């Protein structure tokens, strides 16, 4: 009985790149970028939640302390669906990079706050980044 099956190609030593897949290096680069963004968000929440009382005391605005948190949360609620829709239309990468830049600029602005209302406004701007 003769076999009509096509001969099986010998495996190559190098992994062949299949279109639509990522190499190991690309996966590590992507994960590193995502973890950096998550680290920034976690660091922000950890620092501000533990120090907001001290910040409010220094700015003589303990009774306005809730404004900083409320502005941050309201901006997040508004920005989330907008980022989702725009990133669906134009791609994730530009919005991810813009979000990191907005976060860094907002964080720098928060350091120059002279009142709780300024801090609330800068925290709202900072939260325009939705990672």
N, C-alpha and C positions, 0 to 999 in steps of 0.2 A: 504494500500500500504506500503510495507516494503522498507526501504532504504538499499541499498547495499554499500553505500559510506563508506570509511574508516573513523574512528573517528578522529577528529581534536585534535592534541596534545595541551595540555594546555601550554600557554606561560610560559617560565622560567623567573625567576627574573634576572638572569645574561644573558648578551648578549652573544650569541654563536659566536665564531670566525669562519668566513667563509674563507676557503682557498683562497688566492689571494687578500684578502682585508687587510687593515691596521687598527689597533686600533687607537683610538683618541690620545693616548699618542705617538704612532709612527708617526702619522701625524704632531703633534706639534714638535716632535724632528726633523723631516725632514724639516719642514718649518723654524725652528729656524736656522738650518745649512745653508739653502739657503739664508735666510735673512742676516746672518752674512757675507756670501760671497759677496752679493750685497752691503752691508754696506761698506765693505772694498773697493770695486771698486768705489763706489760713493764718499767715503771719499778721496781716492787717487786723483780722478779727480778734486774734489773741492779744495783741498789743492794746488795741483800743478798748476792748471790753474790760481789761484789767486796770487800765489807767484813766478811764474817762472821769472818774471821781476826782482824781488828782488834777487832771487838766481843767475840769470845771472850777475847782478851788482856786487854781492859779489865775484863771480868767475872770474870777469873781462872778460866775454865772451858774451857780449850783441849781438855781430854779429853772434855768434854760437848758439843762443837761439833756433832757428828752428830745430837744430839737435836733441835736446832732444825730441821734439814733433814728429818729423818725424820718428826717430828710434822706438819710442813707437808704432806709428801707423803701420809701416811696419811690425814689429814683430807680432803685433796683426793680421794683414792680413794673414801672413804666418801660424801662430799657430792655428787659428780657424779651418780650415778644418782638420788639423792633429789631434787636440784634438777630433774633432767630429768622425773621422774614428777610432782612437784608442779606444775611449770610447765605440763606438759601438762594437768593437771586444772584449775588456777586461772588460767592466763595467765602470760605471760613478764614483763610490766612490773613487777608487784609484787615478784617475786623478783629481778629485775635491780636495782631500786632498793634492796631490802634487802641485796643482795650488796655494793653500793657502800658503804652505811652500815656494814655489818659490817667491811668492809675498812678504812675510815677509823678506826673505833673500835679495831680490832685494831692498826692502825699506831700510833695514839696510845698504846695500852697497851704496845706494844713499846718505846716511848721511855722508859718508866718502869721497865723491867726492872732488877733488881738482881742477878740470877743467870742462869746459862744455863738452868736449869730453868724460871724464870719466862719467859724469852725463848721457850723451846720451847712453853710453854703458850699464850702470847700469839700466837705464830706459828700454832699450831694453830687458835686462835680466828679469827685473821685469814683463814685459808684456808677457813673455813666458807663464805666467799663463793666461789662457783664461777661465773665468768663464761664 
